[in-house]
Amino acid sequence: MRTTELITMALRTVLSNPMRTMLTMLGVIIGVSSVVTLVAIGRGTSDQIEKQYENLGTNMLVVNVLGTGRAQQLDYNDLMQLEQLPEFSSIAPTINKANSNIKYDRTQEKYTVTGTNDRYLSIMKGQLETGRFIVDADLEFRNPVAVLGSEVSKTYFGTLDPTGEQINIDGVVFTVVGKLKSKGTGAGGTSMDNAVFVPLTTAQRTFKLGNIRTTYIDTPTKEDIYKAQDTMKQYLTYKFKSDQGFNLINQDELMNARVAASSTLTNQLISVACISLLVGGIGIMNIMLVTVSERTREIGIRKSIGAKRRNILMQFLVEATVISGIGGLIGLLLGSGLALVWPMINPSQTTKLSMDIGLYAFLFSVLVGVVFGLYPANKASKLRPIDALRFD
């Protein structure tokens, strides 16, 4: 019997009892759609993480000083001397003053004030919308100038250009010299949009902030970041007389770790979803066994007029495969639809459809039909014609 005839007969049998067929397919549909949707969400999340770190810079090293006291203070000039080494491209030490009272006209809100240098903007991959950023002269003369993040500027000035205006930060008047473009929240949860940037030397003198707690380091290439990390560890260990009291955050390692964690979680969820496929396979096997019992006389008649064992075997095996294949196709379409709709339900998350995974899930569903349909088909093919014709 030709394959096309077998498929036609299988489709006719499947369509003759659509409700039972749909219930039989349910496990396969849920399994395939779950795999497709979960992989789309997982890959979308991984891409989102990579983009966040790319926006921040994967060749960036962050140095955090954890200890307190004079023994664990970093000197600005000493840090900047490290730029002479080939593994360092630029260095931006920072000091922060959280919850600073910032007032303009009748509006007063609390924002973080960050004291830094002219390298900070390029290291953090920020962009100016208007005006300028901090320059060397501001650091040298401790100029009371400020650059506003996009959200801070929107709070006080709306859509107007704040350049040239004067704001009051904790009782001290600062002249706004620039406004940053919106950048969003970085991979570490920090946001340039909700901060005010002033010269580091000005912040030290005006707000009595002496300790440099965080330093951002940019390296020429992604490969240089590991050399820079070793150099900074040696420098800080020598300066603090201990390898404690500081930590070094390698953005490349952090990104790889988060992507790996996301992939691991996705794979675990896929494993759970595959259980639905196996459950669906068991459902197909049960229904096919029932079908064999219901069609025992048909099998006897076919065998009595010359049908061979392999013809009966292929007939029921193709039926099981068609059921799982149709279920897999429905699951593939349903999963793709859910993956496209998911960002509308959860705008903070993106999805990325993977046709290769969809194809593998579909083929796996077909394989489930073959494997779980083999036993009922084999049972049907072994029926003796005389016994099958006597079955009532």
Backbone torsions as a table, in degrees:
resi	resn	phi	psi	omega
1	MET	NA	135.0	-177.9
2	ARG	-70.7	155.4	-179.7
3	THR	-62.7	-40.1	-179.7
4	THR	-63.1	-37.1	178.3
5	GLU	-67.2	-40.5	178.5
6	LEU	-62.0	-44.1	-179.8
7	ILE	-65.9	-40.4	178.9
8	THR	-62.4	-44.1	178.5
9	MET	-64.2	-40.0	-179.8
10	ALA	-64.2	-42.3	179.4
11	LEU	-65.3	-38.7	179.6
12	ARG	-64.9	-40.8	178.9
13	THR	-67.0	-42.1	-179.4
14	VAL	-63.3	-43.7	-177.4
15	LEU	-74.5	-16.9	-179.2
16	SER	-70.5	-21.9	178.1
17	ASN	-137.2	74.3	-171.4
18	PRO	-63.5	-36.2	-178.2
19	MET	-64.5	-47.7	-179.9
20	ARG	-64.5	-38.5	179.2
21	THR	-63.2	-43.4	-179.6
22	MET	-63.9	-41.6	177.7
23	LEU	-65.0	-35.3	177.8
24	THR	-66.4	-37.9	-178.6
25	MET	-75.2	-16.0	-168.2
26	LEU	-53.8	-45.7	-179.7
27	GLY	-62.0	-41.2	178.7
28	VAL	-66.2	-42.7	179.3
29	ILE	-59.6	-47.6	-179.6
30	ILE	-63.3	-42.9	-179.1
31	GLY	-62.5	-50.1	-178.2
32	VAL	-66.3	-44.8	-179.4
33	SER	-64.1	-36.7	178.3
34	SER	-64.8	-44.2	179.9
35	VAL	-61.4	-48.5	-178.5
36	VAL	-61.6	-45.7	-178.4
37	THR	-66.1	-45.6	-178.0
38	LEU	-65.0	-39.7	178.0
39	VAL	-66.4	-39.7	178.5
40	ALA	-62.3	-43.1	178.4
41	ILE	-67.0	-43.1	-179.5
42	GLY	-62.3	-45.7	179.9
43	ARG	-70.1	-34.7	175.9
44	GLY	-63.7	-41.3	178.2
45	THR	-63.7	-43.0	178.8
46	SER	-61.7	-42.9	178.0
47	ASP	-64.2	-37.7	179.5
48	GLN	-64.3	-41.9	178.2
49	ILE	-63.9	-44.5	-179.6
50	GLU	-62.9	-40.3	179.3
51	LYS	-66.0	-38.7	177.9
52	GLN	-60.2	-44.1	-178.4
53	TYR	-74.2	-32.0	175.9
54	GLU	-65.8	-38.4	177.2
55	ASN	-64.6	-32.9	-179.6
56	LEU	-87.3	-26.8	-179.3
57	GLY	108.1	111.6	-179.5
58	THR	-79.9	-10.8	176.0
59	ASN	-102.5	38.3	-180.0
60	MET	-112.9	138.4	177.1
61	LEU	-115.3	132.3	-179.8
62	VAL	-112.2	126.4	179.1
63	VAL	-108.4	122.9	177.9
64	ASN	-116.8	126.8	174.9
65	VAL	-92.1	124.0	-174.5
66	LEU	-98.6	-31.0	-176.6
67	GLY	-79.5	172.3	178.8
68	THR	-125.4	168.5	178.2
69	GLY	98.1	167.6	-175.8
70	ARG	-65.7	-28.4	-178.2
71	ALA	-66.9	-19.8	-178.1
72	GLN	-123.9	44.4	173.8
73	GLN	-102.3	141.3	176.4
74	LEU	-101.2	138.2	179.8
75	ASP	-96.2	132.3	-176.7
76	TYR	-59.0	-49.1	-176.7
77	ASN	-64.2	-37.8	177.7
78	ASP	-63.4	-42.6	178.9
79	LEU	-62.3	-42.0	-177.5
80	MET	-68.9	-23.1	177.2
81	GLN	-65.1	-25.1	-179.1
82	LEU	-67.5	-17.7	178.3
83	GLU	-62.9	-17.4	179.6
84	GLN	-73.1	-18.1	178.9
85	LEU	-77.7	144.7	-174.5
86	PRO	-65.7	-24.6	-178.3
87	GLU	-82.0	-3.7	177.6
88	PHE	-111.6	127.4	177.1
89	SER	-92.7	-51.6	177.3
90	SER	-155.3	153.7	-175.9
91	ILE	-131.7	134.5	179.6
92	ALA	-130.7	92.6	173.7
93	PRO	-69.0	149.3	-179.5
94	THR	-139.0	152.0	168.0
95	ILE	-131.5	143.6	-174.9
96	ASN	-121.8	144.4	172.9
97	LYS	-126.9	101.2	-176.4
98	ALA	-75.7	155.1	175.2
99	ASN	53.8	43.5	175.4
100	SER	-77.9	140.0	177.8
101	ASN	-80.1	115.2	-179.5
102	ILE	-115.6	125.0	-173.5
103	LYS	-127.4	137.8	172.3
104	TYR	-143.6	124.8	-176.7
105	ASP	56.2	-118.5	-179.0
106	ARG	-103.8	4.3	-177.9
107	THR	-98.5	129.2	177.9
108	GLN	-136.6	125.0	178.8
109	GLU	-137.6	171.7	178.4
110	LYS	-110.3	128.0	177.4
111	TYR	-139.8	163.9	176.2
112	THR	-82.0	132.1	175.3
113	VAL	-103.5	126.3	-178.6
114	THR	-113.6	122.2	174.1
115	GLY	-93.5	126.7	-176.2
116	THR	-154.8	-168.3	-179.7
117	ASN	-118.2	-170.4	-174.7
118	ASP	-72.3	-15.7	-178.1
119	ARG	-79.7	-19.6	-172.0
120	TYR	-56.7	-43.9	-174.5
121	LEU	-62.2	-44.2	-178.5
122	SER	-71.7	-37.8	179.5
123	ILE	-63.6	-41.5	-177.9
124	MET	-85.6	5.5	177.8
125	LYS	57.5	36.8	176.6
126	GLY	-88.3	163.6	-179.9
127	GLN	-135.0	144.0	176.9
128	LEU	-83.3	140.7	172.6
129	GLU	-96.9	-41.5	175.7
130	THR	-143.8	158.1	174.7
131	GLY	72.2	-146.3	-176.8
132	ARG	-136.4	172.2	175.0
133	PHE	-101.2	-175.5	178.5
134	ILE	-65.2	140.5	179.0
135	VAL	-122.7	171.3	-177.9
136	ASP	-57.3	-38.2	-178.4
137	ALA	-63.1	-33.9	178.0
138	ASP	-64.3	-39.3	179.0
139	LEU	-69.7	-41.6	-176.6
140	GLU	-66.3	-42.9	-175.9
141	PHE	-100.5	6.9	179.9
142	ARG	51.8	48.6	-177.8
143	ASN	-66.7	137.7	177.5
144	PRO	-82.8	70.1	-179.8
145	VAL	-117.7	156.4	-177.0
146	ALA	-141.6	146.8	173.8
147	VAL	-117.2	129.3	-174.0
148	LEU	-97.8	139.6	168.8
149	GLY	-69.6	161.0	-174.0
150	SER	-59.4	-42.5	-178.8
151	GLU	-70.5	-36.3	177.6
152	VAL	-64.7	-45.1	179.3
153	SER	-61.7	-40.3	-179.9
154	LYS	-64.0	-36.9	-179.6
155	THR	-61.6	-43.2	-173.4
156	TYR	-96.0	-31.8	-171.3
157	PHE	-123.0	-1.1	-179.2
158	GLY	63.9	-128.1	179.6
159	THR	-94.2	2.0	-178.9
160	LEU	-76.8	155.5	177.0
161	ASP	-77.9	120.2	-176.4
162	PRO	-83.8	-5.6	-175.5
163	THR	-57.5	128.3	179.9
164	GLY	95.7	-16.1	178.8
165	GLU	-77.0	161.6	179.5
166	GLN	-115.5	133.3	177.9
167	ILE	-120.9	160.5	-178.8
168	ASN	-110.8	118.8	178.8
169	ILE	-113.0	109.3	-179.4
170	ASP	50.1	42.6	176.3
171	GLY	87.7	-0.6	-179.7
172	VAL	-113.5	133.5	-178.2
173	VAL	-82.8	129.0	177.1
174	PHE	-122.8	143.5	175.7
175	THR	-95.2	127.3	179.4
176	VAL	-75.9	123.7	-178.8
177	VAL	-111.7	-6.1	-179.4
178	GLY	-171.1	164.8	178.9
179	LYS	-136.2	135.6	-178.5
180	LEU	-90.8	151.9	172.3
181	LYS	-73.1	153.1	178.4
182	SER	-63.7	134.9	-177.2
183	LYS	-123.8	-21.2	-177.7
184	GLY	83.2	-178.5	-178.6
185	THR	-81.6	132.8	179.9
186	GLY	-77.0	177.1	-177.2
187	ALA	-62.8	-29.7	-179.5
188	GLY	-88.1	4.9	179.8
189	GLY	89.4	0.9	179.2
190	THR	-86.5	153.3	-179.6
191	SER	-136.2	126.9	175.5
192	MET	-79.1	-16.7	-176.4
193	ASP	-69.7	-29.5	-175.8
194	ASN	-107.9	34.9	-178.6
195	ALA	-134.3	159.3	174.9
196	VAL	-118.5	132.1	-175.4
197	PHE	-111.3	130.7	179.4
198	VAL	-131.2	163.1	176.7
199	PRO	-59.8	139.7	-177.5
200	LEU	-59.6	-42.8	-179.4
201	THR	-65.1	-35.7	177.4
202	THR	-65.7	-43.1	179.3
203	ALA	-64.0	-39.4	179.7
204	GLN	-62.5	-43.5	-176.9
205	ARG	-78.7	-43.9	-173.8
206	THR	-73.1	-43.9	-174.9
207	PHE	-104.0	6.9	178.4
208	LYS	57.2	42.9	178.4
209	LEU	-103.4	105.7	-174.7
210	GLY	-94.8	-39.4	-171.4
211	ASN	-82.9	130.6	171.6
212	ILE	-84.2	112.7	-175.0
213	ARG	-94.4	-33.8	-176.1
214	THR	-133.1	136.0	178.3
215	THR	-130.5	130.9	178.4
216	TYR	-102.7	131.0	-176.3
217	ILE	-124.3	130.7	176.9
218	ASP	-108.4	137.4	179.8
219	THR	-111.9	156.4	-177.6
220	PRO	-58.9	-40.5	-180.0
221	THR	-136.3	168.1	178.8
222	LYS	-64.3	-31.6	-179.9
223	GLU	-69.3	-31.7	-177.7
224	ASP	-70.3	-16.5	-175.1
225	ILE	-64.1	-32.6	-179.3
226	TYR	-73.8	-35.5	175.2
227	LYS	-67.9	-41.7	178.2
228	ALA	-63.8	-36.4	178.7
229	GLN	-63.1	-44.0	178.3
230	ASP	-64.8	-40.8	179.9
231	THR	-63.1	-45.5	-179.6
232	MET	-65.2	-36.3	179.0
233	LYS	-64.4	-43.0	177.8
234	GLN	-63.7	-43.0	-178.2
235	TYR	-64.1	-46.9	-177.9
236	LEU	-70.0	-36.2	177.2
237	THR	-63.9	-41.1	177.8
238	TYR	-67.1	-42.5	-176.3
239	LYS	-69.7	-42.2	-177.0
240	PHE	-91.2	-2.4	-178.3
241	LYS	58.6	27.1	-178.9
242	SER	-167.7	154.5	175.8
243	ASP	-95.5	14.9	176.6
244	GLN	-106.5	169.0	175.5
245	GLY	87.9	6.9	177.1
246	PHE	-155.7	158.5	170.7
247	ASN	-138.7	154.2	-178.2
248	LEU	-118.8	122.5	-179.2
249	ILE	-107.2	113.1	178.6
250	ASN	-90.4	113.2	-174.9
251	GLN	-62.1	-34.2	-179.5
252	ASP	-67.2	-44.3	178.0
253	GLU	-65.5	-39.7	-179.7
254	LEU	-63.5	-42.2	179.1
255	MET	-64.8	-45.6	-179.7
256	ASN	-62.1	-38.4	-179.8
257	ALA	-66.5	-41.8	-178.8
258	ARG	-69.5	-39.2	177.8
259	VAL	-65.0	-42.1	179.3
260	ALA	-64.0	-40.9	179.0
261	ALA	-64.3	-41.1	178.7
262	SER	-64.2	-41.5	179.6
263	SER	-66.2	-40.1	179.3
264	THR	-62.1	-45.0	178.9
265	LEU	-62.7	-42.1	179.1
266	THR	-62.3	-43.5	179.9
267	ASN	-63.6	-37.7	177.8
268	GLN	-64.8	-41.5	178.7
269	LEU	-66.3	-36.8	177.9
270	ILE	-64.1	-39.6	178.1
271	SER	-60.1	-41.1	177.5
272	VAL	-64.6	-41.7	-179.4
273	ALA	-64.4	-32.9	-179.8
274	CYS	-66.0	-23.4	176.1
275	ILE	-61.4	-35.0	177.2
276	SER	-61.7	-36.8	178.1
277	LEU	-65.1	-40.8	179.0
278	LEU	-67.1	-40.5	176.1
279	VAL	-62.2	-40.5	177.0
280	GLY	-62.2	-38.0	177.7
281	GLY	-63.6	-40.7	177.7
282	ILE	-63.9	-39.1	176.9
283	GLY	-62.2	-41.1	177.9
284	ILE	-62.7	-43.8	-179.8
285	MET	-61.3	-43.1	-179.7
286	ASN	-62.5	-45.7	-179.5
287	ILE	-65.6	-38.2	179.4
288	MET	-66.4	-35.2	176.1
289	LEU	-64.6	-40.4	176.3
290	VAL	-63.3	-42.2	-179.9
291	THR	-61.8	-40.7	178.2
292	VAL	-60.7	-42.5	179.1
293	SER	-64.3	-41.1	-178.8
294	GLU	-68.6	-29.0	-173.6
295	ARG	-110.0	25.2	-178.6
296	THR	-60.6	-44.1	179.4
297	ARG	-63.1	-38.8	178.0
298	GLU	-60.7	-41.5	179.3
299	ILE	-63.7	-41.4	178.9
300	GLY	-62.2	-42.7	179.9
301	ILE	-63.6	-44.8	-178.9
302	ARG	-62.8	-41.6	179.2
303	LYS	-67.9	-35.9	-178.3
304	SER	-68.6	-23.5	179.2
305	ILE	-100.4	13.1	170.6
306	GLY	115.3	-0.9	178.7
307	ALA	-67.0	133.3	-179.9
308	LYS	-87.7	167.9	-178.0
309	ARG	-59.7	-41.4	-178.1
310	ARG	-66.2	-28.3	177.3
311	ASN	-66.2	-44.0	178.4
312	ILE	-66.3	-43.1	179.7
313	LEU	-58.3	-48.3	-178.5
314	MET	-66.8	-35.8	-179.3
315	GLN	-59.8	-50.1	-177.1
316	PHE	-76.1	-31.3	177.9
317	LEU	-67.4	-40.5	177.4
318	VAL	-65.6	-38.9	178.0
319	GLU	-59.8	-45.6	178.8
320	ALA	-63.2	-39.7	-179.4
321	THR	-68.5	-39.2	178.5
322	VAL	-64.1	-42.2	179.2
323	ILE	-61.0	-48.4	-179.2
324	SER	-68.6	-35.0	179.3
325	GLY	-66.0	-44.4	177.4
326	ILE	-64.2	-42.3	176.7
327	GLY	-60.2	-41.6	178.2
328	GLY	-63.7	-39.6	179.5
329	LEU	-66.2	-43.8	177.0
330	ILE	-61.9	-43.4	178.6
331	GLY	-61.9	-38.1	178.5
332	LEU	-63.7	-45.0	179.3
333	LEU	-67.0	-42.1	179.7
334	LEU	-64.6	-44.0	179.3
335	GLY	-63.5	-40.1	178.1
336	SER	-64.3	-40.5	178.1
337	GLY	-64.7	-42.8	178.1
338	LEU	-63.6	-38.5	179.2
339	ALA	-64.6	-35.5	178.9
340	LEU	-74.5	-32.4	-177.9
341	VAL	-81.7	-26.5	-173.4
342	TRP	-54.3	-44.8	178.9
343	PRO	-61.5	-24.8	176.8
344	MET	-73.9	-34.1	178.4
345	ILE	-75.2	-41.0	-179.4
346	ASN	-125.4	86.2	-173.9
347	PRO	-60.0	-21.9	-178.2
348	SER	-77.1	-7.1	-175.9
349	GLN	-123.3	140.8	178.7
350	THR	-110.1	161.0	177.1
351	THR	-126.9	157.6	178.7
352	LYS	-138.9	107.5	-179.1
353	LEU	-67.3	136.7	-179.8
354	SER	-121.0	105.8	-177.4
355	MET	-67.5	-28.3	178.5
356	ASP	-65.5	-43.5	178.2
357	ILE	-66.2	-39.2	177.1
358	GLY	-59.8	-41.9	179.2
359	LEU	-65.8	-43.3	179.2
360	TYR	-63.0	-41.6	179.5
361	ALA	-63.5	-40.7	178.5
362	PHE	-64.5	-46.0	180.0
363	LEU	-64.3	-35.6	177.8
364	PHE	-66.0	-37.2	177.9
365	SER	-65.2	-38.3	176.7
366	VAL	-64.7	-42.1	178.6
367	LEU	-61.6	-38.3	176.9
368	VAL	-59.2	-43.0	178.2
369	GLY	-62.5	-40.0	179.9
370	VAL	-66.1	-47.8	-176.0
371	VAL	-65.2	-48.8	-176.2
372	PHE	-81.7	-14.0	176.7
373	GLY	-90.1	-10.9	-175.7
374	LEU	-66.8	-42.7	-178.0
375	TYR	-64.8	-50.1	177.7
376	PRO	-61.2	-39.1	-179.8
377	ALA	-65.3	-40.8	178.9
378	ASN	-65.6	-38.8	178.4
379	LYS	-63.3	-42.1	180.0
380	ALA	-64.3	-39.3	-175.6
381	SER	-71.0	-21.9	-177.0
382	LYS	-88.0	-5.9	-180.0
383	LEU	-63.5	135.3	176.4
384	ARG	-80.4	137.1	-177.8
385	PRO	-54.3	-43.5	-177.2
386	ILE	-64.6	-38.8	178.9
387	ASP	-70.7	-38.0	-178.8
388	ALA	-67.4	-37.0	-179.2
389	LEU	-72.0	-28.4	179.0
390	ARG	-81.0	-13.1	-175.6
391	PHE	-66.3	135.6	-178.6
392	ASP	-117.9	NA	NA
